Amino acid sequence: MAATELHQYKGKNITVVYDARRCIHAKECVRGVPSVFNPDAKPWVNAENSDAKAIAAAIQRCPTGALHYHAEDTQLAERADPSNTIKTTPDGPLFVRGNLNLVSENGDVLVTDTRMAMCRCGASKNKPFCDNSHFAVAFDDPGMTAPGQNAASEMATSGKLNVVPTTDGPLHLQGQVTIRNAAGEVIFEGIEAWLCRCGRSADKPYCDGSHERIGFKST
């Protein structure tokens, strides 16, 4: 299962928590507050360079959950999106947002979060999270699945979404979720789905059993 590498950076009434193993350099934080998040600096986070509100807002833009924070002002605490959503990125991971639990097959809650980036190329060394291995293996899928019979025009308010990485198999989604293609179109809305994470399905983002044919290993 995924490993962590946590670092903390104290600022004015806020502490930034960074998990380097989950970072894929989306740079939403850099675009949000470049005075705080500077990849060319050492350390790359200087939480003294802005106020807690601006830093919190920038961190909430991080799509992977690599960045979190502890703010003294409880009103700045991050709240999960009211709807659980998954967006397929072109040639890249699944961006998941909402009220999320990463759960083992035997029901143990491994991670509770509001943001995750899940590998779908099959090559990540930090499964089930993305680690940018899709670049190394030249993963090719534009993420443009057409809306189908399971599509909906509106997102529904939902509770917890359990994301279960099955052994040597797909992601099993349990709970209300809306899935969008790379253009933002709704392609699925429901309470259960099975998503490919071996990279070989002919029905991406859904599983078609290809993991068995290629001998996919998730350990």
Contacts in CASP RR format, 6 or more apart in sequence:
PFRMAT RR
TARGET T0000
AUTHOR 0000-0000-0000
METHOD contacts of the structure
MODEL  1
MAATELHQYKGKNITVVYDARRCIHAKECVRGVPSVFNPDAKPWVNAENS
DAKAIAAAIQRCPTGALHYHAEDTQLAERADPSNTIKTTPDGPLFVRGNL
NLVSENGDVLVTDTRMAMCRCGASKNKPFCDNSHFAVAFDDPGMTAPGQN
AASEMATSGKLNVVPTTDGPLHLQGQVTIRNAAGEVIFEGIEAWLCRCGR
SADKPYCDGSHERIGFKST
1 104 0 8 1.000
1 110 0 8 1.000
1 127 0 8 1.000
1 128 0 8 1.000
1 165 0 8 1.000
2 21 0 8 1.000
2 22 0 8 1.000
2 110 0 8 1.000
2 111 0 8 1.000
2 126 0 8 1.000
2 127 0 8 1.000
2 128 0 8 1.000
2 129 0 8 1.000
3 21 0 8 1.000
3 126 0 8 1.000
4 19 0 8 1.000
4 21 0 8 1.000
4 22 0 8 1.000
5 19 0 8 1.000
5 20 0 8 1.000
5 21 0 8 1.000
6 17 0 8 1.000
6 18 0 8 1.000
6 19 0 8 1.000
6 20 0 8 1.000
7 17 0 8 1.000
7 18 0 8 1.000
7 20 0 8 1.000
7 43 0 8 1.000
7 45 0 8 1.000
8 15 0 8 1.000
8 16 0 8 1.000
8 17 0 8 1.000
8 18 0 8 1.000
9 15 0 8 1.000
9 16 0 8 1.000
9 18 0 8 1.000
9 43 0 8 1.000
9 45 0 8 1.000
9 46 0 8 1.000
9 47 0 8 1.000
10 16 0 8 1.000
10 47 0 8 1.000
11 47 0 8 1.000
11 48 0 8 1.000
11 52 0 8 1.000
12 47 0 8 1.000
12 48 0 8 1.000
12 51 0 8 1.000
12 52 0 8 1.000
13 51 0 8 1.000
13 52 0 8 1.000
13 71 0 8 1.000
13 72 0 8 1.000
13 73 0 8 1.000
14 47 0 8 1.000
14 52 0 8 1.000
14 55 0 8 1.000
14 56 0 8 1.000
14 69 0 8 1.000
14 70 0 8 1.000
14 71 0 8 1.000
14 72 0 8 1.000
14 76 0 8 1.000
15 47 0 8 1.000
15 69 0 8 1.000
15 70 0 8 1.000
16 36 0 8 1.000
16 45 0 8 1.000
16 47 0 8 1.000
16 55 0 8 1.000
16 59 0 8 1.000
16 67 0 8 1.000
16 68 0 8 1.000
16 69 0 8 1.000
17 67 0 8 1.000
17 68 0 8 1.000
17 69 0 8 1.000
17 70 0 8 1.000
18 45 0 8 1.000
18 66 0 8 1.000
18 67 0 8 1.000
19 65 0 8 1.000
19 66 0 8 1.000
19 67 0 8 1.000
19 68 0 8 1.000
20 66 0 8 1.000
21 66 0 8 1.000
21 126 0 8 1.000
21 129 0 8 1.000
21 131 0 8 1.000
22 64 0 8 1.000
22 65 0 8 1.000
22 66 0 8 1.000
22 117 0 8 1.000
22 126 0 8 1.000
22 129 0 8 1.000
23 64 0 8 1.000
23 66 0 8 1.000
23 67 0 8 1.000
24 64 0 8 1.000
24 66 0 8 1.000
24 93 0 8 1.000
24 117 0 8 1.000
24 130 0 8 1.000
24 131 0 8 1.000
24 132 0 8 1.000
25 39 0 8 1.000
25 132 0 8 1.000
26 62 0 8 1.000
26 63 0 8 1.000
26 64 0 8 1.000
26 117 0 8 1.000
27 39 0 8 1.000
28 58 0 8 1.000
28 61 0 8 1.000
28 62 0 8 1.000
28 63 0 8 1.000
29 36 0 8 1.000
29 37 0 8 1.000
29 58 0 8 1.000
29 59 0 8 1.000
29 61 0 8 1.000
29 62 0 8 1.000
29 67 0 8 1.000
30 37 0 8 1.000
30 38 0 8 1.000
30 39 0 8 1.000
31 61 0 8 1.000
32 54 0 8 1.000
32 57 0 8 1.000
32 58 0 8 1.000
32 61 0 8 1.000
33 49 0 8 1.000
33 50 0 8 1.000
33 54 0 8 1.000
33 55 0 8 1.000
33 58 0 8 1.000
35 46 0 8 1.000
35 49 0 8 1.000
35 50 0 8 1.000
36 45 0 8 1.000
36 46 0 8 1.000
36 47 0 8 1.000
36 49 0 8 1.000
36 50 0 8 1.000
36 54 0 8 1.000
36 55 0 8 1.000
36 58 0 8 1.000
37 44 0 8 1.000
37 45 0 8 1.000
37 58 0 8 1.000
38 44 0 8 1.000
38 46 0 8 1.000
47 55 0 8 1.000
52 71 0 8 1.000
52 72 0 8 1.000
52 73 0 8 1.000
52 76 0 8 1.000
53 73 0 8 1.000
53 76 0 8 1.000
55 69 0 8 1.000
56 69 0 8 1.000
56 71 0 8 1.000
56 76 0 8 1.000
56 78 0 8 1.000
59 67 0 8 1.000
59 68 0 8 1.000
59 69 0 8 1.000
59 78 0 8 1.000
60 78 0 8 1.000
60 114 0 8 1.000
60 115 0 8 1.000
62 115 0 8 1.000
63 95 0 8 1.000
63 97 0 8 1.000
63 115 0 8 1.000
63 117 0 8 1.000
64 95 0 8 1.000
64 115 0 8 1.000
64 116 0 8 1.000
64 117 0 8 1.000
64 129 0 8 1.000
64 130 0 8 1.000
65 113 0 8 1.000
65 114 0 8 1.000
65 115 0 8 1.000
65 116 0 8 1.000
65 117 0 8 1.000
68 78 0 8 1.000
69 78 0 8 1.000
71 77 0 8 1.000
78 114 0 8 1.000
79 114 0 8 1.000
80 97 0 8 1.000
80 98 0 8 1.000
80 99 0 8 1.000
80 100 0 8 1.000
80 114 0 8 1.000
81 97 0 8 1.000
81 98 0 8 1.000
81 99 0 8 1.000
81 114 0 8 1.000
82 157 0 8 1.000
82 158 0 8 1.000
83 98 0 8 1.000
83 155 0 8 1.000
83 156 0 8 1.000
83 157 0 8 1.000
83 158 0 8 1.000
83 176 0 8 1.000
83 178 0 8 1.000
84 96 0 8 1.000
84 97 0 8 1.000
84 98 0 8 1.000
84 99 0 8 1.000
84 100 0 8 1.000
84 158 0 8 1.000
84 159 0 8 1.000
84 161 0 8 1.000
84 175 0 8 1.000
84 176 0 8 1.000
84 177 0 8 1.000
84 178 0 8 1.000
85 96 0 8 1.000
85 97 0 8 1.000
85 98 0 8 1.000
85 155 0 8 1.000
85 177 0 8 1.000
85 178 0 8 1.000
85 179 0 8 1.000
85 180 0 8 1.000
86 94 0 8 1.000
86 95 0 8 1.000
86 96 0 8 1.000
86 97 0 8 1.000
86 173 0 8 1.000
86 177 0 8 1.000
86 178 0 8 1.000
86 179 0 8 1.000
86 180 0 8 1.000
86 195 0 8 1.000
86 205 0 8 1.000
87 94 0 8 1.000
87 95 0 8 1.000
87 179 0 8 1.000
87 180 0 8 1.000
87 181 0 8 1.000
87 182 0 8 1.000
87 184 0 8 1.000
88 94 0 8 1.000
88 120 0 8 1.000
88 141 0 8 1.000
88 143 0 8 1.000
88 145 0 8 1.000
88 179 0 8 1.000
88 180 0 8 1.000
88 181 0 8 1.000
88 182 0 8 1.000
88 204 0 8 1.000
88 205 0 8 1.000
89 95 0 8 1.000
89 143 0 8 1.000
89 182 0 8 1.000
90 141 0 8 1.000
90 142 0 8 1.000
90 143 0 8 1.000
90 144 0 8 1.000
90 182 0 8 1.000
91 134 0 8 1.000
91 139 0 8 1.000
91 140 0 8 1.000
91 141 0 8 1.000
91 142 0 8 1.000
92 120 0 8 1.000
92 121 0 8 1.000
92 130 0 8 1.000
92 134 0 8 1.000
92 139 0 8 1.000
92 141 0 8 1.000
93 117 0 8 1.000
93 118 0 8 1.000
93 119 0 8 1.000
93 120 0 8 1.000
93 121 0 8 1.000
93 130 0 8 1.000
93 134 0 8 1.000
94 117 0 8 1.000
94 118 0 8 1.000
94 120 0 8 1.000
94 171 0 8 1.000
94 195 0 8 1.000
94 205 0 8 1.000
95 115 0 8 1.000
95 116 0 8 1.000
95 117 0 8 1.000
96 115 0 8 1.000
96 116 0 8 1.000
96 117 0 8 1.000
96 118 0 8 1.000
96 161 0 8 1.000
96 163 0 8 1.000
97 114 0 8 1.000
97 115 0 8 1.000
97 116 0 8 1.000
98 114 0 8 1.000
98 115 0 8 1.000
98 161 0 8 1.000
99 114 0 8 1.000
99 158 0 8 1.000
99 159 0 8 1.000
99 160 0 8 1.000
99 161 0 8 1.000
100 111 0 8 1.000
100 112 0 8 1.000
100 113 0 8 1.000
100 114 0 8 1.000
100 115 0 8 1.000
100 116 0 8 1.000
100 160 0 8 1.000
100 161 0 8 1.000
100 163 0 8 1.000
101 109 0 8 1.000
101 111 0 8 1.000
101 112 0 8 1.000
101 160 0 8 1.000
101 161 0 8 1.000
101 162 0 8 1.000
101 163 0 8 1.000
102 109 0 8 1.000
102 110 0 8 1.000
102 111 0 8 1.000
102 112 0 8 1.000
102 113 0 8 1.000
102 116 0 8 1.000
102 128 0 8 1.000
102 163 0 8 1.000
102 165 0 8 1.000
103 109 0 8 1.000
103 110 0 8 1.000
103 162 0 8 1.000
103 163 0 8 1.000
103 164 0 8 1.000
103 174 0 8 1.000
104 110 0 8 1.000
104 164 0 8 1.000
104 165 0 8 1.000
105 164 0 8 1.000
105 166 0 8 1.000
105 167 0 8 1.000
107 164 0 8 1.000
116 129 0 8 1.000
116 163 0 8 1.000
117 129 0 8 1.000
117 130 0 8 1.000
118 128 0 8 1.000
118 129 0 8 1.000
118 130 0 8 1.000
118 163 0 8 1.000
118 171 0 8 1.000
118 195 0 8 1.000
118 197 0 8 1.000
119 126 0 8 1.000
119 127 0 8 1.000
119 128 0 8 1.000
119 129 0 8 1.000
119 130 0 8 1.000
119 131 0 8 1.000
119 133 0 8 1.000
119 134 0 8 1.000
119 197 0 8 1.000
120 130 0 8 1.000
120 134 0 8 1.000
120 139 0 8 1.000
120 141 0 8 1.000
120 195 0 8 1.000
120 196 0 8 1.000
120 197 0 8 1.000
120 199 0 8 1.000
120 204 0 8 1.000
120 205 0 8 1.000
121 133 0 8 1.000
121 134 0 8 1.000
121 137 0 8 1.000
121 139 0 8 1.000
121 199 0 8 1.000
122 133 0 8 1.000
122 137 0 8 1.000
122 197 0 8 1.000
122 198 0 8 1.000
122 199 0 8 1.000
122 216 0 8 1.000
123 133 0 8 1.000
123 134 0 8 1.000
123 136 0 8 1.000
123 137 0 8 1.000
123 139 0 8 1.000
124 130 0 8 1.000
124 131 0 8 1.000
124 133 0 8 1.000
125 131 0 8 1.000
125 133 0 8 1.000
127 165 0 8 1.000
127 197 0 8 1.000
127 218 0 8 1.000
128 163 0 8 1.000
128 165 0 8 1.000
128 171 0 8 1.000
128 197 0 8 1.000
128 218 0 8 1.000
139 199 0 8 1.000
141 199 0 8 1.000
141 204 0 8 1.000
142 182 0 8 1.000
143 181 0 8 1.000
143 182 0 8 1.000
143 204 0 8 1.000
143 205 0 8 1.000
144 181 0 8 1.000
144 182 0 8 1.000
144 183 0 8 1.000
145 181 0 8 1.000
145 187 0 8 1.000
145 204 0 8 1.000
145 205 0 8 1.000
146 181 0 8 1.000
146 185 0 8 1.000
146 187 0 8 1.000
147 181 0 8 1.000
147 185 0 8 1.000
147 186 0 8 1.000
147 187 0 8 1.000
148 187 0 8 1.000
148 188 0 8 1.000
150 187 0 8 1.000
150 188 0 8 1.000
150 189 0 8 1.000
150 190 0 8 1.000
151 185 0 8 1.000
151 186 0 8 1.000
151 187 0 8 1.000
151 188 0 8 1.000
151 189 0 8 1.000
152 178 0 8 1.000
152 186 0 8 1.000
152 189 0 8 1.000
153 186 0 8 1.000
155 178 0 8 1.000
155 186 0 8 1.000
155 189 0 8 1.000
156 176 0 8 1.000
156 178 0 8 1.000
156 189 0 8 1.000
157 176 0 8 1.000
158 175 0 8 1.000
158 176 0 8 1.000
158 177 0 8 1.000
159 175 0 8 1.000
159 176 0 8 1.000
160 175 0 8 1.000
161 173 0 8 1.000
161 174 0 8 1.000
161 175 0 8 1.000
161 176 0 8 1.000
161 177 0 8 1.000
162 172 0 8 1.000
162 173 0 8 1.000
162 174 0 8 1.000
162 175 0 8 1.000
163 171 0 8 1.000
163 172 0 8 1.000
163 173 0 8 1.000
164 171 0 8 1.000
164 172 0 8 1.000
164 173 0 8 1.000
164 174 0 8 1.000
165 171 0 8 1.000
165 172 0 8 1.000
165 197 0 8 1.000
165 218 0 8 1.000
166 172 0 8 1.000
166 218 0 8 1.000
167 218 0 8 1.000
168 211 0 8 1.000
168 215 0 8 1.000
168 216 0 8 1.000
168 217 0 8 1.000
168 218 0 8 1.000
168 219 0 8 1.000
169 197 0 8 1.000
169 198 0 8 1.000
169 207 0 8 1.000
169 211 0 8 1.000
169 216 0 8 1.000
169 218 0 8 1.000
170 194 0 8 1.000
170 195 0 8 1.000
170 196 0 8 1.000
170 197 0 8 1.000
170 198 0 8 1.000
170 207 0 8 1.000
170 209 0 8 1.000
170 211 0 8 1.000
171 194 0 8 1.000
171 195 0 8 1.000
171 196 0 8 1.000
171 197 0 8 1.000
172 192 0 8 1.000
172 193 0 8 1.000
172 194 0 8 1.000
173 192 0 8 1.000
173 193 0 8 1.000
173 194 0 8 1.000
173 195 0 8 1.000
174 191 0 8 1.000
174 192 0 8 1.000
175 190 0 8 1.000
175 191 0 8 1.000
175 192 0 8 1.000
176 190 0 8 1.000
176 191 0 8 1.000
177 188 0 8 1.000
177 189 0 8 1.000
177 190 0 8 1.000
177 191 0 8 1.000
177 193 0 8 1.000
178 186 0 8 1.000
178 188 0 8 1.000
178 189 0 8 1.000
178 190 0 8 1.000
179 186 0 8 1.000
179 187 0 8 1.000
179 188 0 8 1.000
179 189 0 8 1.000
179 193 0 8 1.000
179 205 0 8 1.000
180 186 0 8 1.000
180 187 0 8 1.000
181 187 0 8 1.000
193 206 0 8 1.000
194 206 0 8 1.000
194 207 0 8 1.000
195 205 0 8 1.000
195 206 0 8 1.000
195 207 0 8 1.000
196 203 0 8 1.000
196 204 0 8 1.000
196 205 0 8 1.000
196 206 0 8 1.000
196 207 0 8 1.000
196 208 0 8 1.000
196 210 0 8 1.000
196 211 0 8 1.000
197 207 0 8 1.000
197 211 0 8 1.000
197 216 0 8 1.000
197 218 0 8 1.000
198 210 0 8 1.000
198 211 0 8 1.000
198 214 0 8 1.000
198 216 0 8 1.000
199 210 0 8 1.000
200 210 0 8 1.000
200 211 0 8 1.000
200 213 0 8 1.000
200 214 0 8 1.000
200 216 0 8 1.000
201 207 0 8 1.000
201 208 0 8 1.000
201 209 0 8 1.000
201 210 0 8 1.000
202 208 0 8 1.000
202 210 0 8 1.000
210 216 0 8 1.000
END
